[in-house]
């Protein structure tokens, strides 16, 4: 799926590229890559995977990727419904989110990581993953598999597994949720509790005046009518703070901090029940 830019991100369009990410079965995952507007430094740029909402790839997803590119990151937004958009495929994806069990989408995200880490302009040891709504659930579930090079994950109004042990090997996590999001806000509380018990470094914040999708500027007119318990809508003060926290967290854990490759996996075997 290829999208044009919304007006507020138009100046970044020239630094985007379409990509086809190879999958093990010989097919491809459609994606868009946002790039910094200058040559890569020695060793490559840090990089991030940007995972879209349940509605699919939107201009907001690309705008999120642009935010990272403007700060000196290579950002790839994979289209997670590249295998086809049907009721069955959407239901399978949502089942993966609810159960936190690896399936097609997690496999596709890992193929994206492999492709991203293999780029000449990317430092494959300095990767992150960020997701929104459905993508937020996949961000935490994927990060919990302890993928190589992934040093931090950002979960934004995404679903969190009930079983905390699923997260025992996860990297440092930053989460942003809206208190008015009646359907998902409890997952922010759950995320805070799980990570605290497991001893995983984290920063989870629930914004009092915000609901679902408060970090992105796009409109969700149908969702606002049909899914009123989530209180869809962009809330700029909360969004600005959440983005500032996210970038600071990613800078601290991905671009500057030294992490021993096996440290998280070894620590995971020592976590309490």
Secondary structure as a PSIPRED ss2 file (coil, helix, strand):
# PSIPRED VFORMAT (PSIPRED V4.0)

   1 X C   1.000  0.000  0.000
   2 X C   1.000  0.000  0.000
   3 X C   1.000  0.000  0.000
   4 X C   1.000  0.000  0.000
   5 X C   1.000  0.000  0.000
   6 X C   1.000  0.000  0.000
   7 X H   0.000  1.000  0.000
   8 X H   0.000  1.000  0.000
   9 X H   0.000  1.000  0.000
  10 X H   0.000  1.000  0.000
  11 X H   0.000  1.000  0.000
  12 X H   0.000  1.000  0.000
  13 X H   0.000  1.000  0.000
  14 X H   0.000  1.000  0.000
  15 X H   0.000  1.000  0.000
  16 X E   0.000  0.000  1.000
  17 X E   0.000  0.000  1.000
  18 X E   0.000  0.000  1.000
  19 X E   0.000  0.000  1.000
  20 X E   0.000  0.000  1.000
  21 X E   0.000  0.000  1.000
  22 X E   0.000  0.000  1.000
  23 X C   1.000  0.000  0.000
  24 X C   1.000  0.000  0.000
  25 X C   1.000  0.000  0.000
  26 X C   1.000  0.000  0.000
  27 X C   1.000  0.000  0.000
  28 X E   0.000  0.000  1.000
  29 X E   0.000  0.000  1.000
  30 X E   0.000  0.000  1.000
  31 X E   0.000  0.000  1.000
  32 X E   0.000  0.000  1.000
  33 X E   0.000  0.000  1.000
  34 X E   0.000  0.000  1.000
  35 X C   1.000  0.000  0.000
  36 X C   1.000  0.000  0.000
  37 X C   1.000  0.000  0.000
  38 X C   1.000  0.000  0.000
  39 X C   1.000  0.000  0.000
  40 X C   1.000  0.000  0.000
  41 X C   1.000  0.000  0.000
  42 X C   1.000  0.000  0.000
  43 X C   1.000  0.000  0.000
  44 X C   1.000  0.000  0.000
  45 X E   0.000  0.000  1.000
  46 X E   0.000  0.000  1.000
  47 X E   0.000  0.000  1.000
  48 X E   0.000  0.000  1.000
  49 X E   0.000  0.000  1.000
  50 X E   0.000  0.000  1.000
  51 X E   0.000  0.000  1.000
  52 X C   1.000  0.000  0.000
  53 X C   1.000  0.000  0.000
  54 X C   1.000  0.000  0.000
  55 X C   1.000  0.000  0.000
  56 X C   1.000  0.000  0.000
  57 X C   1.000  0.000  0.000
  58 X C   1.000  0.000  0.000
  59 X H   0.000  1.000  0.000
  60 X H   0.000  1.000  0.000
  61 X H   0.000  1.000  0.000
  62 X H   0.000  1.000  0.000
  63 X H   0.000  1.000  0.000
  64 X H   0.000  1.000  0.000
  65 X H   0.000  1.000  0.000
  66 X H   0.000  1.000  0.000
  67 X H   0.000  1.000  0.000
  68 X H   0.000  1.000  0.000
  69 X H   0.000  1.000  0.000
  70 X H   0.000  1.000  0.000
  71 X C   1.000  0.000  0.000
  72 X C   1.000  0.000  0.000
  73 X E   0.000  0.000  1.000
  74 X E   0.000  0.000  1.000
  75 X E   0.000  0.000  1.000
  76 X E   0.000  0.000  1.000
  77 X E   0.000  0.000  1.000
  78 X E   0.000  0.000  1.000
  79 X C   1.000  0.000  0.000
  80 X C   1.000  0.000  0.000
  81 X C   1.000  0.000  0.000
  82 X C   1.000  0.000  0.000
  83 X C   1.000  0.000  0.000
  84 X C   1.000  0.000  0.000
  85 X C   1.000  0.000  0.000
  86 X C   1.000  0.000  0.000
  87 X H   0.000  1.000  0.000
  88 X H   0.000  1.000  0.000
  89 X H   0.000  1.000  0.000
  90 X H   0.000  1.000  0.000
  91 X H   0.000  1.000  0.000
  92 X H   0.000  1.000  0.000
  93 X H   0.000  1.000  0.000
  94 X H   0.000  1.000  0.000
  95 X H   0.000  1.000  0.000
  96 X H   0.000  1.000  0.000
  97 X H   0.000  1.000  0.000
  98 X H   0.000  1.000  0.000
  99 X H   0.000  1.000  0.000
 100 X C   1.000  0.000  0.000
 101 X C   1.000  0.000  0.000
 102 X C   1.000  0.000  0.000
 103 X C   1.000  0.000  0.000
 104 X H   0.000  1.000  0.000
 105 X H   0.000  1.000  0.000
 106 X H   0.000  1.000  0.000
 107 X H   0.000  1.000  0.000
 108 X H   0.000  1.000  0.000
 109 X H   0.000  1.000  0.000
 110 X H   0.000  1.000  0.000
 111 X H   0.000  1.000  0.000
 112 X H   0.000  1.000  0.000
 113 X H   0.000  1.000  0.000
 114 X H   0.000  1.000  0.000
 115 X H   0.000  1.000  0.000
 116 X H   0.000  1.000  0.000
 117 X H   0.000  1.000  0.000
 118 X C   1.000  0.000  0.000
 119 X C   1.000  0.000  0.000
 120 X C   1.000  0.000  0.000
 121 X C   1.000  0.000  0.000
 122 X E   0.000  0.000  1.000
 123 X E   0.000  0.000  1.000
 124 X E   0.000  0.000  1.000
 125 X E   0.000  0.000  1.000
 126 X E   0.000  0.000  1.000
 127 X E   0.000  0.000  1.000
 128 X E   0.000  0.000  1.000
 129 X E   0.000  0.000  1.000
 130 X E   0.000  0.000  1.000
 131 X E   0.000  0.000  1.000
 132 X E   0.000  0.000  1.000
 133 X C   1.000  0.000  0.000
 134 X H   0.000  1.000  0.000
 135 X H   0.000  1.000  0.000
 136 X H   0.000  1.000  0.000
 137 X H   0.000  1.000  0.000
 138 X H   0.000  1.000  0.000
 139 X H   0.000  1.000  0.000
 140 X H   0.000  1.000  0.000
 141 X H   0.000  1.000  0.000
 142 X H   0.000  1.000  0.000
 143 X H   0.000  1.000  0.000
 144 X C   1.000  0.000  0.000
 145 X C   1.000  0.000  0.000
 146 X C   1.000  0.000  0.000
 147 X C   1.000  0.000  0.000
 148 X C   1.000  0.000  0.000
 149 X C   1.000  0.000  0.000
 150 X E   0.000  0.000  1.000
 151 X E   0.000  0.000  1.000
 152 X E   0.000  0.000  1.000
 153 X E   0.000  0.000  1.000
 154 X E   0.000  0.000  1.000
 155 X E   0.000  0.000  1.000
 156 X E   0.000  0.000  1.000
 157 X C   1.000  0.000  0.000
 158 X C   1.000  0.000  0.000
 159 X C   1.000  0.000  0.000
 160 X C   1.000  0.000  0.000
 161 X C   1.000  0.000  0.000
 162 X C   1.000  0.000  0.000
 163 X C   1.000  0.000  0.000
 164 X H   0.000  1.000  0.000
 165 X H   0.000  1.000  0.000
 166 X H   0.000  1.000  0.000
 167 X H   0.000  1.000  0.000
 168 X C   1.000  0.000  0.000
 169 X C   1.000  0.000  0.000
 170 X C   1.000  0.000  0.000
 171 X C   1.000  0.000  0.000
 172 X E   0.000  0.000  1.000
 173 X E   0.000  0.000  1.000
 174 X E   0.000  0.000  1.000
 175 X E   0.000  0.000  1.000
 176 X E   0.000  0.000  1.000
 177 X E   0.000  0.000  1.000
 178 X E   0.000  0.000  1.000
 179 X C   1.000  0.000  0.000
 180 X C   1.000  0.000  0.000
 181 X C   1.000  0.000  0.000
 182 X C   1.000  0.000  0.000
 183 X C   1.000  0.000  0.000
 184 X C   1.000  0.000  0.000
 185 X H   0.000  1.000  0.000
 186 X H   0.000  1.000  0.000
 187 X H   0.000  1.000  0.000
 188 X H   0.000  1.000  0.000
 189 X H   0.000  1.000  0.000
 190 X H   0.000  1.000  0.000
 191 X H   0.000  1.000  0.000
 192 X H   0.000  1.000  0.000
 193 X H   0.000  1.000  0.000
 194 X H   0.000  1.000  0.000
 195 X H   0.000  1.000  0.000
 196 X H   0.000  1.000  0.000
 197 X H   0.000  1.000  0.000
 198 X H   0.000  1.000  0.000
 199 X C   1.000  0.000  0.000
 200 X C   1.000  0.000  0.000
 201 X C   1.000  0.000  0.000
 202 X E   0.000  0.000  1.000
 203 X E   0.000  0.000  1.000
 204 X E   0.000  0.000  1.000
 205 X E   0.000  0.000  1.000
 206 X E   0.000  0.000  1.000
 207 X E   0.000  0.000  1.000
 208 X C   1.000  0.000  0.000
 209 X C   1.000  0.000  0.000
 210 X C   1.000  0.000  0.000
 211 X C   1.000  0.000  0.000
 212 X C   1.000  0.000  0.000
 213 X C   1.000  0.000  0.000
 214 X C   1.000  0.000  0.000
 215 X C   1.000  0.000  0.000
 216 X C   1.000  0.000  0.000
 217 X C   1.000  0.000  0.000
 218 X C   1.000  0.000  0.000
 219 X C   1.000  0.000  0.000
 220 X C   1.000  0.000  0.000
 221 X H   0.000  1.000  0.000
 222 X H   0.000  1.000  0.000
 223 X H   0.000  1.000  0.000
 224 X H   0.000  1.000  0.000
 225 X H   0.000  1.000  0.000
 226 X H   0.000  1.000  0.000
 227 X C   1.000  0.000  0.000
 228 X H   0.000  1.000  0.000
 229 X H   0.000  1.000  0.000
 230 X H   0.000  1.000  0.000
 231 X C   1.000  0.000  0.000
 232 X C   1.000  0.000  0.000
 233 X C   1.000  0.000  0.000
 234 X C   1.000  0.000  0.000
 235 X C   1.000  0.000  0.000
 236 X H   0.000  1.000  0.000
 237 X H   0.000  1.000  0.000
 238 X H   0.000  1.000  0.000
 239 X H   0.000  1.000  0.000
 240 X H   0.000  1.000  0.000
 241 X H   0.000  1.000  0.000
 242 X H   0.000  1.000  0.000
 243 X H   0.000  1.000  0.000
 244 X H   0.000  1.000  0.000
 245 X H   0.000  1.000  0.000
 246 X H   0.000  1.000  0.000
 247 X H   0.000  1.000  0.000
 248 X H   0.000  1.000  0.000
 249 X H   0.000  1.000  0.000
 250 X H   0.000  1.000  0.000
 251 X H   0.000  1.000  0.000
 252 X H   0.000  1.000  0.000
 253 X H   0.000  1.000  0.000
 254 X H   0.000  1.000  0.000
 255 X H   0.000  1.000  0.000
 256 X H   0.000  1.000  0.000
 257 X C   1.000  0.000  0.000
 258 X C   1.000  0.000  0.000
 259 X C   1.000  0.000  0.000
 260 X C   1.000  0.000  0.000
 261 X C   1.000  0.000  0.000
 262 X C   1.000  0.000  0.000
 263 X H   0.000  1.000  0.000
 264 X H   0.000  1.000  0.000
 265 X H   0.000  1.000  0.000
 266 X H   0.000  1.000  0.000
 267 X H   0.000  1.000  0.000
 268 X H   0.000  1.000  0.000
 269 X C   1.000  0.000  0.000
 270 X C   1.000  0.000  0.000
 271 X C   1.000  0.000  0.000
 272 X C   1.000  0.000  0.000
 273 X C   1.000  0.000  0.000
